Amino acid sequence: SEGAQAQFFSYQADEGQGDVMIVIRRTSGAEPTAYASIDDPRPGPRGKDIERCDSFGWEVCTFTEESLRSRDTVFVGIHCIDSCSFTIEARQTADSKIAYGRPTLLLVGPS
């Protein structure tokens, strides 16, 4: 269908299990734009306390373990200016830490 679209997802973080990483990959249609929050269940460009996810040819939303409170839910809003299809994958990186200000190798296999 034509026109702007938005879809919303949530991920329950487990305390002590590392940083949360959410990867969104376009499969067809318009390029998705992702926003994430631990406060707003419907994050978007005009929301309060919203983090714009980074784009590296795919969208990546990250929350460090230190920024999450016990059992936080991470909310993600995927917005497209026209119809789009995408995959979304969330995981906690207990075996590695996301380092801001340093290059971080992100290996994303086929879905």
All heavy atoms as an XYZ file, in Angstrom:
851
protein
N       0.832     -1.191      0.000
C       0.000      0.000      0.000
C       0.872      1.248      0.000
O       2.005      1.219      0.452
C      -0.927     -0.010      1.205
O      -0.174      0.056      2.393
N       0.320      2.335     -0.481
C       1.058      3.586     -0.574
C       0.917      4.373      0.720
O      -0.027      4.211      1.470
C       0.514      4.426     -1.739
C       0.685      3.776     -3.089
C       2.132      3.699     -3.518
O       2.878      4.673     -3.307
O       2.533      2.656     -4.048
N       1.875      5.272      0.986
C       1.807      6.152      2.135
C       2.719      5.725      3.262
O       3.261      4.636      3.269
N       2.888      6.644      4.207
C       3.774      6.397      5.351
C       3.246      5.260      6.210
O       2.040      5.078      6.355
C       3.905      7.662      6.177
N       4.172      4.487      6.744
C       3.825      3.357      7.594
C       4.685      3.383      8.844
O       5.829      3.844      8.806
C       4.083      2.034      6.877
C       3.259      1.809      5.652
C       3.570      0.438      5.046
O       4.439     -0.281      5.495
N       2.827      0.087      4.026
N       4.143      2.861      9.941
C       4.914      2.700     11.178
C       4.500      1.389     11.825
O       3.323      1.039     11.842
C       4.669      3.857     12.120
N       5.494      0.652     12.320
C       5.248     -0.577     13.062
C       6.063     -0.519     14.343
O       7.164      0.056     14.362
C       5.627     -1.803     12.242
C       4.771     -1.979     11.002
C       5.135     -3.247     10.259
O       5.312     -4.302     10.852
N       5.267     -3.147      8.960
N       5.556     -1.145     15.417
C       6.187     -1.041     16.719
C       6.459     -2.421     17.294
O       5.653     -3.339     17.142
C       5.305     -0.219     17.658
C       5.051      1.168     17.120
C       3.911      1.436     16.386
C       5.977      2.175     17.314
C       3.687      2.698     15.859
C       5.768      3.434     16.789
C       4.629      3.701     16.063
N       7.609     -2.545     17.955
C       8.066     -3.814     18.516
C       8.620     -3.553     19.908
O       8.964     -2.423     20.246
C       9.173     -4.415     17.637
C       8.763     -4.628     16.217
C       8.914     -3.617     15.283
C       8.208     -5.825     15.817
C       8.525     -3.796     13.960
C       7.821     -6.023     14.499
C       7.983     -5.006     13.579
N       8.737     -4.613     20.704
C       9.372     -4.478     22.016
C      10.274     -5.677     22.273
O      10.071     -6.760     21.713
C       8.321     -4.361     23.121
O       7.539     -5.538     23.197
N      11.276     -5.454     23.125
C      12.221     -6.499     23.494
C      12.467     -6.387     24.993
O      12.817     -5.312     25.487
C      13.537     -6.331     22.727
C      14.594     -7.319     23.130
C      14.545     -8.629     22.669
C      15.629     -6.959     23.978
C      15.507     -9.557     23.043
C      16.597     -7.870     24.351
C      16.527     -9.170     23.886
O      17.480    -10.084     24.267
N      12.260     -7.464     25.707
C      12.475     -7.490     27.150
C      13.936     -7.818     27.439
O      14.398     -8.917     27.138
C      11.577     -8.540     27.814
C      11.697     -8.581     29.320
C      11.098     -7.362     29.980
O       9.970     -6.993     29.682
N      11.842     -6.722     30.852
N      14.660     -6.861     28.016
C      16.070     -7.065     28.339
C      16.194     -7.849     29.640
O      15.409     -7.659     30.562
C      16.769     -5.717     28.474
N      17.170     -8.736     29.698
C      17.456     -9.495     30.912
C      18.619     -8.851     31.643
O      19.680     -8.615     31.058
C      17.802    -10.950     30.576
C      16.596    -11.725     30.074
O      15.483    -11.466     30.561
O      16.770    -12.579     29.190
N      18.439     -8.588     32.915
C      19.460     -7.936     33.723
C      20.743     -8.754     33.740
O      20.722     -9.976     33.873
C      18.944     -7.759     35.148
C      19.895     -6.993     36.041
C      19.341     -6.755     37.430
O      18.271     -7.296     37.750
O      19.994     -6.030     38.183
N      21.866     -8.052     33.565
C      23.164     -8.696     33.641
C      23.558     -9.492     32.416
O      24.570    -10.194     32.429
N      22.792     -9.386     31.340
C      23.084    -10.163     30.136
C      23.717     -9.338     29.023
O      23.770     -9.771     27.880
C      21.810    -10.843     29.626
C      21.262    -11.876     30.577
C      22.291    -12.966     30.869
O      22.826    -13.578     29.955
N      22.577    -13.185     32.133
N      24.180     -8.148     29.331
C      24.926     -7.360     28.356
C      24.100     -6.304     27.651
O      22.947     -6.041     28.001
N      24.749     -5.695     26.660
C      24.132     -4.642     25.866
C      23.035     -5.225     24.984
O      23.084     -6.392     24.613
C      25.179     -3.974     24.971
C      26.349     -3.392     25.761
O      26.174     -3.089     26.952
O      27.427     -3.250     25.169
N      22.052     -4.398     24.647
C      20.981     -4.803     23.736
C      21.285     -4.224     22.355
O      21.580     -3.039     22.218
C      19.606     -4.313     24.225
C      18.529     -4.568     23.178
C      19.243     -4.983     25.541
N      21.223     -5.073     21.347
C      21.444     -4.665     19.965
C      20.246     -5.115     19.140
O      19.851     -6.276     19.202
C      22.725     -5.295     19.421
C      23.036     -4.887     18.005
S      24.507     -5.707     17.320
C      25.652     -5.650     18.669
N      19.683     -4.184     18.386
C      18.549     -4.484     17.519
C      18.961     -4.108     16.099
O      19.403     -2.984     15.855
C      17.292     -3.714     17.956
C      16.943     -4.105     19.397
C      16.134     -3.987     17.014
C      15.952     -3.219     20.063
N      18.834     -5.057     15.173
C      19.245     -4.848     13.784
C      18.015     -4.952     12.895
O      17.274     -5.935     12.963
C      20.310     -5.887     13.351
C      20.692     -5.687     11.897
C      21.539     -5.804     14.255
N      17.797     -3.939     12.063
C      16.676     -3.904     11.127
C      17.263     -3.847      9.721
O      18.071     -2.962      9.412
C      15.773     -2.668     11.367
C      15.204     -2.701     12.787
C      14.666     -2.609     10.341
C      15.921     -1.846     13.752
N      16.865     -4.799      8.871
C      17.350     -4.845      7.483
C      16.166     -4.754      6.532
O      15.196     -5.503      6.663
C      18.110     -6.137      7.237
C      19.455     -6.183      7.902
C      20.138     -7.481      7.584
N      19.474     -8.539      8.332
C      20.069     -9.350      9.175
N      21.345     -9.264      9.369
N      19.406    -10.257      9.825
N      16.280     -3.857      5.565
C      15.240     -3.714      4.534
C      15.301     -4.925      3.618
O      16.368     -5.351      3.198
C      15.466     -2.440      3.732
C      14.439     -2.232      2.623
C      14.709     -0.942      1.876
N      15.949     -1.005      1.128
C      16.028     -1.391     -0.150
N      14.954     -1.753     -0.811
N      17.199     -1.417     -0.751
N      14.133     -5.493      3.303
C      14.074     -6.584      2.334
C      13.450     -6.125      1.019
O      13.752     -6.689     -0.023
C      13.305     -7.801      2.899
O      12.008     -7.383      3.317
C      14.047     -8.409      4.078
N      12.586     -5.120      1.066
C      12.028     -4.537     -0.155
C      11.321     -3.232      0.180
O      11.032     -2.949      1.336
C      11.049     -5.508     -0.840
O       9.903     -5.693     -0.047
N      11.050     -2.452     -0.841
C      10.318     -1.204     -0.656
C      11.189     -0.080     -0.128
O      12.399     -0.075     -0.295
N      10.533      0.873      0.545
C      11.205      2.057      1.056
C      12.200      1.690      2.158
O      12.091      0.641      2.795
C      10.172      3.041      1.606
N      13.164      2.561      2.364
C      14.175      2.364      3.409
C      13.541      2.649      4.779
O      12.973      3.712      4.994
C      15.346      3.315      3.173
C      16.561      3.029      3.987
C      17.249      1.744      3.585
O      17.348      1.456      2.381
O      17.685      1.030      4.486
N      13.620      1.720      5.729
C      13.061      1.973      7.056
C      13.959      2.896      7.883
O      15.176      2.902      7.715
C      12.986      0.585      7.685
C      14.040     -0.200      7.000
C      14.147      0.358      5.607
N      13.341      3.676      8.745
C      14.047      4.490      9.726
C      13.606      3.999     11.094
O      12.406      3.878     11.352
C      13.709      5.980      9.563
O      14.063      6.380      8.235
C      14.462      6.827     10.566
N      14.561      3.723     11.970
C      14.240      3.145     13.267
C      14.508      4.143     14.389
O      15.471      4.907     14.347
C      15.059      1.880     13.492
N      13.623      4.116     15.388
C      13.761      4.912     16.600
C      13.560      3.956     17.771
O      12.779      3.008     17.673
C      12.705      6.017     16.649
C      12.817      6.979     15.494
C      12.137      6.748     14.309
C      13.607      8.113     15.578
C      12.249      7.617     13.233
C      13.729      8.989     14.514
C      13.038      8.739     13.348
O      13.151      9.597     12.285
N      14.246      4.216     18.880
C      14.154      3.308     20.017
C      14.034      4.106     21.308
O      14.489      5.251     21.401
C      15.366      2.398     20.066
N      13.416      3.471     22.312
C      13.205      4.127     23.596
C      13.035      3.076     24.680
O      12.595      1.956     24.398
C      11.942      4.996     23.530
O      11.647      5.553     24.791
N      13.351      3.435     25.920
C      12.994      2.573     27.047
C      11.822      3.165     27.816
O      11.389      2.602     28.808
C      14.190      2.300     27.995
C      14.807      3.587     28.487
C      15.223      1.431     27.305
C      15.890      3.386     29.541
N      11.288      4.302     27.335
C      10.166      4.966     28.003
C       8.904      5.043     27.160
O       7.807      4.971     27.688
C      10.575      6.392     28.421
C      11.722      6.394     29.403
O      11.666      5.624     30.377
O      12.691      7.142     29.183
N       9.049      5.206     25.861
C       7.904      5.419     24.964
C       7.625      4.141     24.171
O       8.460      3.708     23.391
C       8.223      6.572     24.010
C       7.057      6.960     23.119
O       6.056      6.215     23.062
O       7.156      8.013     22.471
N       6.441      3.526     24.348
C       6.149      2.291     23.620
C       5.901      2.482     22.125
O       5.819      1.502     21.386
C       4.901      1.752     24.317
C       4.281      2.922     24.969
C       5.393      3.882     25.291
N       5.789      3.732     21.657
C       5.586      4.012     20.234
C       6.584      5.077     19.771
O       6.210      6.189     19.419
C       4.142      4.453     19.986
C       3.138      3.361     20.334
C       1.692      3.820     20.170
N       1.354      4.191     18.820
C       0.991      3.343     17.854
N       0.922      2.060     18.101
N       0.689      3.779     16.649
N       7.882      4.735     19.778
C       8.889      5.753     19.444
C       8.823      6.197     17.992
O       8.535      5.415     17.098
C      10.217      5.058     19.747
C       9.914      3.605     19.768
C       8.471      3.452     20.107
N       9.070      7.476     17.810
C       9.078      8.071     16.477
C       9.885      9.348     16.496
O      10.463      9.717     17.516
N       9.909     10.075     15.384
C      10.787     11.246     15.268
C      10.412     12.402     16.193
O      11.247     13.235     16.500
C      10.665     11.646     13.800
C       9.376     11.054     13.346
C       9.182      9.800     14.152
N       9.190     12.454     16.677
C       8.761     13.572     17.516
C       8.573     13.191     18.982
O       8.091     13.970     19.771
C       7.452     14.154     16.977
C       7.618     14.785     15.622
C       6.308     15.376     15.131
N       6.454     15.797     13.746
C       6.160     15.048     12.696
N       5.697     13.827     12.866
N       6.313     15.509     11.479
N       8.947     11.989     19.340
C       8.738     11.530     20.707
C       9.747     12.094     21.683
O      10.776     12.650     21.318
N       9.437     11.930     22.972
C      10.319     12.372     24.045
C      11.269     11.235     24.413
O      10.854     10.087     24.479
C       9.464     12.761     25.258
C      10.256     13.289     26.414
C       9.338     13.615     27.572
C      10.175     14.040     28.767
N       9.346     14.225     29.941
N      12.530     11.577     24.681
C      13.543     10.597     25.079
C      13.689      9.471     24.056
O      13.746      8.303     24.398
C      13.213     10.007     26.453
C      13.202     11.072     27.525
O      14.043     11.987     27.433
O      12.384     10.984     28.439
N      13.730      9.844     22.795
C      13.833      8.878     21.698
C      15.266      8.880     21.185
O      15.874      9.928     21.009
C      12.861      9.242     20.551
C      11.424      9.300     21.054
C      13.011      8.278     19.379
C      10.886      8.017     21.598
N      15.792      7.703     20.927
C      17.109      7.551     20.322
C      16.935      7.207     18.849
O      16.221      6.274     18.516
C      17.886      6.425     21.003
C      18.163      6.669     22.467
C      19.105      7.831     22.689
O      19.974      8.081     21.823
O      18.963      8.505     23.724
N      17.559      7.972     17.983
C      17.567      7.651     16.549
C      18.606      6.568     16.359
O      19.729      6.692     16.826
C      17.908      8.908     15.741
C      18.240      8.683     14.278
C      17.000      8.296     13.483
N      17.288      8.300     12.065
C      17.891      7.324     11.399
N      18.296      6.257     12.025
N      18.089      7.412     10.106
N      18.238      5.501     15.706
C      19.167      4.399     15.493
C      20.151      4.747     14.382
O      19.873      5.573     13.522
C      18.392      3.130     15.164
S      17.250      2.673     16.491
N      21.315      4.125     14.410
C      22.357      4.378     13.426
C      22.090      3.589     12.154
O      21.544      2.493     12.193
C      23.720      3.977     13.988
C      24.096      4.822     15.193
O      23.905      6.044     15.132
O      24.567      4.251     16.187
N      22.507      4.156     11.027
C      22.317      3.497      9.739
C      23.663      3.151      9.136
O      24.518      4.010      8.967
C      21.542      4.419      8.793
O      21.290      3.764      7.584
N      23.862      1.863      8.843
C      25.086      1.365      8.233
C      24.736      0.531      7.000
O      25.335     -0.500      6.752
C      25.860      0.482      9.217
C      26.212      1.174     10.497
C      25.462      0.959     11.638
C      27.284      2.046     10.557
C      25.788      1.590     12.823
C      27.616      2.684     11.745
C      26.861      2.447     12.874
N      23.711      0.942      6.241
C      23.175      0.093      5.178
C      22.045     -0.751      5.742
O      21.272     -1.351      5.026
N      21.977     -0.809      7.047
C      20.860     -1.347      7.811
C      20.781     -0.511      9.075
O      21.699      0.228      9.400
C      21.031     -2.847      8.108
C      22.288     -3.198      8.843
C      22.521     -3.026     10.174
C      23.480     -3.744      8.304
N      23.787     -3.432     10.491
C      24.402     -3.884      9.365
C      23.863     -4.138      7.034
C      25.675     -4.393      9.181
C      25.134     -4.649      6.865
C      26.020     -4.778      7.919
N      19.684     -0.568      9.785
C      19.514      0.214     11.002
C      19.990     -0.601     12.200
O      19.692     -1.795     12.300
C      18.036      0.574     11.207
C      17.455      1.426     10.100
C      17.912      2.871     10.165
O      17.719      3.516     11.211
O      18.469      3.346      9.169
N      20.719      0.029     13.102
C      21.200     -0.634     14.311
C      20.854      0.241     15.513
O      21.254      1.399     15.576
C      22.725     -0.864     14.264
C      23.207     -1.522     15.556
C      23.109     -1.701     13.052
N      20.090     -0.320     16.452
C      19.741      0.359     17.693
C      20.499     -0.322     18.819
O      20.462     -1.550     18.922
C      18.253      0.254     17.990
S      17.170      0.691     16.615
N      21.185      0.443     19.657
C      21.940     -0.161     20.742
C      21.641      0.539     22.063
O      21.438      1.753     22.106
C      23.458     -0.077     20.482
O      23.816      1.279     20.244
C      23.867     -0.927     19.303
N      21.601     -0.256     23.119
C      21.489      0.247     24.478
C      22.556     -0.460     25.293
O      22.586     -1.696     25.325
C      20.108     -0.057     25.076
C      19.010      0.779     24.497
C      18.374      0.392     23.325
C      18.614      1.946     25.105
C      17.366      1.163     22.776
C      17.600      2.725     24.564
C      16.973      2.329     23.397
N      23.439      0.296     25.934
C      24.455     -0.336     26.756
C      23.805     -0.901     28.014
O      22.771     -0.402     28.480
C      25.563      0.648     27.167
O      24.991      1.678     27.964
C      26.258      1.227     25.944
N      24.421     -1.924     28.559
C      23.919     -2.545     29.784
C      23.780     -1.500     30.891
O      22.816     -1.520     31.662
C      24.865     -3.658     30.213
C      24.400     -4.432     31.425
C      25.304     -5.607     31.735
O      26.412     -5.704     31.175
O      24.891     -6.431     32.549
N      24.720     -0.555     30.945
C      24.684      0.481     31.977
C      23.496      1.418     31.826
O      23.045      2.010     32.795
C      25.994      1.284     31.958
C      27.212      0.490     32.382
C      27.750     -0.445     31.293
O      27.475     -0.214     30.091
O      28.425     -1.418     31.649
N      22.985      1.587     30.597
C      21.857      2.499     30.378
C      20.509      1.839     30.655
O      19.490      2.524     30.707
C      21.881      3.040     28.943
O      21.548      2.022     28.017
N      20.501      0.529     30.842
C      19.257     -0.198     31.094
C      19.058     -0.404     32.582
O      19.983     -0.737     33.307
C      19.291     -1.563     30.392
C      19.385     -1.534     28.877
C      19.670     -2.924     28.353
C      18.100     -0.987     28.281
N      17.837     -0.215     33.020
C      17.491     -0.538     34.394
C      17.084     -2.001     34.440
O      16.879     -2.638     33.421
C      16.346      0.362     34.863
C      16.732      1.845     34.899
C      15.583      2.713     35.351
N      14.436      2.652     34.473
C      14.225      3.477     33.447
N      15.104      4.410     33.160
N      13.149      3.373     32.710
N      16.956     -2.531     35.617
C      16.590     -3.938     35.782
C      15.320     -4.269     35.013
O      14.294     -3.616     35.184
C      16.401     -4.233     37.270
O      15.935     -5.535     37.453
N      15.412     -5.254     34.124
C      14.274     -5.779     33.360
C      13.605     -4.714     32.490
O      12.397     -4.732     32.297
C      13.247     -6.419     34.285
C      13.783     -7.481     35.196
C      14.069     -8.781     34.523
N      12.856     -9.342     33.956
C      12.847    -10.322     33.081
N      13.971    -10.853     32.689
N      11.729    -10.787     32.610
N      14.374     -3.808     31.934
C      13.819     -2.801     31.026
C      13.278     -3.443     29.759
O      13.823     -4.433     29.264
C      14.892     -1.795     30.599
C      14.860     -0.524     31.410
O      13.792     -0.191     31.953
O      15.894      0.135     31.507
N      12.225     -2.842     29.231
C      11.730     -3.187     27.907
C      12.231     -2.129     26.942
O      12.112     -0.935     27.200
C      10.192     -3.237     27.890
O       9.756     -4.242     28.791
C       9.673     -3.539     26.496
N      12.819     -2.564     25.833
C      13.260     -1.663     24.782
C      12.168     -1.649     23.720
O      11.750     -2.701     23.235
C      14.595     -2.129     24.173
C      14.984     -1.255     22.997
C      15.691     -2.148     25.236
N      11.699     -0.456     23.390
C      10.665     -0.286     22.375
C      11.312      0.243     21.098
O      12.184      1.111     21.147
C       9.598      0.699     22.841
C       8.906      0.284     24.106
C       9.249      0.856     25.322
C       7.920     -0.694     24.077
C       8.615      0.471     26.486
C       7.283     -1.089     25.246
C       7.631     -0.505     26.460
N      10.872     -0.282     19.955
C      11.414      0.134     18.661
C      10.260      0.480     17.735
O       9.293     -0.279     17.621
C      12.269     -0.991     18.025
C      12.804     -0.558     16.669
C      13.410     -1.387     18.949
N      10.373      1.627     17.094
C       9.424      2.039     16.069
C      10.119      2.062     14.722
O      11.172      2.679     14.587
N       9.554      1.367     13.750
C      10.104      1.339     12.392
C       9.175      2.177     11.524
O       7.988      1.866     11.399
C      10.182     -0.100     11.837
C      10.845     -1.053     12.837
C      10.880     -0.101     10.482
C      12.263     -0.755     13.146
N       9.720      3.218     10.931
C       8.932      4.149     10.118
C       9.426      4.116      8.681
O      10.627      4.133      8.432
C       9.047      5.568     10.686
C       8.504      5.687     12.080
N       7.269      6.203     12.347
C       9.026      5.319     13.276
C       7.045      6.166     13.657
N       8.106      5.630     14.241
N       8.496      4.087      7.737
C       8.810      4.097      6.310
C       7.982      5.181      5.640
O       6.807      5.359      5.982
C       8.496      2.747      5.662
S       9.425      1.371      6.341
N       8.588      5.901      4.693
C       7.839      6.947      3.989
C       6.862      6.366      2.981
O       5.956      7.049      2.524
C       8.787      7.955      3.304
C       9.677      7.253      2.292
C       9.603      8.712      4.326
C      10.476      8.198      1.406
N       7.039      5.107      2.623
C       6.162      4.391      1.709
C       6.169      2.933      2.155
O       6.821      2.592      3.134
C       6.666      4.534      0.269
C       5.541      4.430     -0.751
O       4.474      3.891     -0.416
O       5.740      4.884     -1.890
N       5.480      2.079      1.459
C       5.435      0.677      1.877
C       6.839      0.079      1.909
O       7.689      0.414      1.086
C       4.520     -0.131      0.958
O       5.034     -0.141     -0.345
N       7.075     -0.783      2.886
C       8.387     -1.394      3.027
C       8.264     -2.743      3.721
O       7.281     -3.012      4.420
C       9.340     -0.498      3.808
S       8.925     -0.284      5.538
N       9.248     -3.571      3.513
C       9.366     -4.857      4.209
C      10.759     -4.908      4.815
O      11.715     -4.395      4.234
C       9.190     -6.028      3.244
O       7.884     -6.037      2.711
N      10.866     -5.542      5.980
C      12.154     -5.592      6.665
C      12.167     -6.776      7.614
O      11.135     -7.368      7.927
C      12.408     -4.297      7.443
C      11.297     -3.949      8.394
C      11.287     -4.456      9.691
C      10.263     -3.125      8.000
C      10.258     -4.145     10.561
C       9.223     -2.813      8.862
C       9.223     -3.322     10.148
N      13.377     -7.131      8.064
C      13.533     -8.103      9.141
C      14.038     -7.348     10.352
O      14.708     -6.313     10.227
C      14.521     -9.222      8.776
O      15.810     -8.643      8.539
C      14.064     -9.999      7.548
N      13.699     -7.842     11.535
C      14.172     -7.227     12.772
C      14.675     -8.348     13.677
O      14.044     -9.393     13.793
C      13.065     -6.384     13.449
C      13.607     -5.706     14.725
C      11.821     -7.203     13.722
C      12.675     -4.645     15.279
N      15.841     -8.131     14.256
C      16.450     -9.118     15.144
C      16.969     -8.390     16.377
O      17.634     -7.357     16.258
C      17.600     -9.813     14.432
C      18.327    -10.820     15.282
C      19.523    -11.426     14.577
O      19.723    -11.167     13.373
O      20.261    -12.151     15.249
N      16.648     -8.907     17.545
C      17.125     -8.328     18.796
C      17.913     -9.376     19.556
O      17.574    -10.559     19.535
C      15.944     -7.851     19.632
N      18.990     -8.914     20.208
C      19.791     -9.833     21.021
C      20.526     -9.037     22.081
O      20.717     -7.837     21.949
C      20.764    -10.615     20.164
C      21.868     -9.765     19.575
C      22.844    -10.582     18.792
N      22.269    -10.871     17.497
C      22.968    -11.236     16.455
N      24.252    -11.399     16.553
N      22.396    -11.462     15.304
N      20.918     -9.744     23.121
C      21.788     -9.162     24.123
C      23.183     -9.716     23.909
O      23.355    -10.900     23.614
C      21.281     -9.450     25.530
C      20.132     -8.522     25.875
C      19.736     -8.578     27.313
O      18.820     -9.310     27.647
N      20.393     -7.820     28.148
N      24.159     -8.849     24.032
C      25.533     -9.191     23.693
C      26.331     -9.478     24.957
O      27.278     -8.774     25.269
C      26.182     -8.055     22.897
O      26.111     -6.864     23.689
C      25.489     -7.841     21.574
N      25.936    -10.493     25.698
C      26.615    -10.823     26.945
C      28.078    -11.183     26.721
O      28.906    -10.997     27.605
C      25.895    -11.978     27.639
N      28.407    -11.657     25.524
C      29.774    -12.088     25.258
C      30.664    -10.984     24.701
O      31.846    -11.173     24.524
C      29.783    -13.286     24.299
C      29.047    -12.990     23.007
O      28.274    -12.023     22.960
O      29.249    -13.733     22.033
N      30.103     -9.815     24.426
C      30.919     -8.698     23.945
C      30.256     -7.396     24.339
O      29.055     -7.339     24.559
C      31.086     -8.759     22.422
O      29.833     -8.593     21.793
N      31.024     -6.368     24.429
C      30.520     -5.047     24.799
C      30.571     -4.118     23.602
O      31.506     -4.166     22.811
C      31.359     -4.435     25.933
C      31.203     -5.161     27.239
C      29.836     -4.891     27.797
C      29.696     -5.543     29.166
N      28.357     -5.375     29.670
N      29.581     -3.278     23.482
C      29.552     -2.248     22.454
C      30.382     -1.088     22.989
O      30.137     -0.608     24.089
C      28.108     -1.808     22.160
C      27.306     -3.002     21.633
C      28.092     -0.640     21.181
C      25.823     -2.784     21.625
N      31.364     -0.643     22.257
C      32.270      0.400     22.719
C      32.018      1.680     21.930
O      32.317      1.737     20.746
C      33.718     -0.048     22.558
N      31.462      2.682     22.589
C      31.234      3.958     21.927
C      32.551      4.699     21.804
O      33.380      4.670     22.702
C      30.199      4.781     22.703
C      28.839      4.171     22.599
C      28.335      3.369     23.610
C      28.077      4.350     21.464
C      27.093      2.777     23.493
C      26.837      3.760     21.335
C      26.346      2.984     22.360
O      25.124      2.399     22.235
N      32.759      5.338     20.669
C      33.987      6.060     20.427
C      35.105      5.177     19.906
O      36.195      5.651     19.647
N      34.858      3.878     19.766
C      35.848      2.950     19.202
C      35.158      2.131     18.129
O      33.966      1.839     18.244
C      36.365      1.990     20.272
C      37.166      2.646     21.351
C      37.792      1.630     22.259
N      36.934      0.459     22.434
C      37.241     -0.593     23.161
N      38.385     -0.634     23.780
N      36.419     -1.605     23.286
N      35.894      1.725     17.095
C      35.281      0.852     16.087
C      34.834     -0.458     16.741
O      35.528     -1.018     17.583
C      36.415      0.600     15.095
C      37.392      1.688     15.333
C      37.266      2.069     16.779
N      33.645     -0.914     16.380
C      33.118     -2.176     16.896
C      32.766     -3.041     15.702
O      32.018     -2.613     14.824
C      31.859     -1.928     17.760
O      32.228     -1.063     18.837
C      31.301     -3.217     18.313
N      33.300     -4.243     15.658
C      33.003     -5.150     14.563
C      31.642     -5.777     14.800
O      31.403     -6.380     15.837
C      34.073     -6.245     14.474
C      33.881     -7.268     13.366
C      33.871     -6.586     11.999
C      34.977     -8.306     13.441
N      30.751     -5.601     13.855
C      29.391     -6.147     13.939
C      29.237     -7.159     12.825
O      29.258     -6.800     11.648
C      28.364     -5.014     13.786
C      26.910     -5.413     13.689
C      26.464     -6.086     14.979
C      26.055     -4.199     13.389
N      29.107     -8.406     13.188
C      28.935     -9.472     12.199
C      27.465     -9.862     12.181
O      26.930    -10.303     13.193
C      29.788    -10.680     12.553
C      31.296    -10.418     12.588
C      32.029    -11.675     13.026
C      31.790     -9.948     11.241
N      26.813     -9.677     11.056
C      25.405     -9.998     10.910
C      25.284    -10.997      9.785
O      25.588    -10.694      8.635
C      24.571     -8.729     10.612
C      23.116     -9.087     10.470
C      24.766     -7.696     11.699
N      24.851    -12.203     10.123
C      24.700    -13.247      9.119
C      23.383    -13.135      8.396
O      22.545    -12.306      8.727
N      23.171    -13.966      7.386
C      21.909    -13.927      6.643
C      20.748    -14.332      7.539
O      20.904    -15.138      8.458
C      22.118    -14.951      5.521
C      23.267    -15.791      5.958
C      24.086    -14.970      6.913
N      19.597    -13.744      7.278
C      18.423    -14.048      8.102
C      17.664    -15.231      7.547
O      17.871    -15.698      6.480
C      17.511    -12.855      8.185
O      17.235    -12.331      6.906
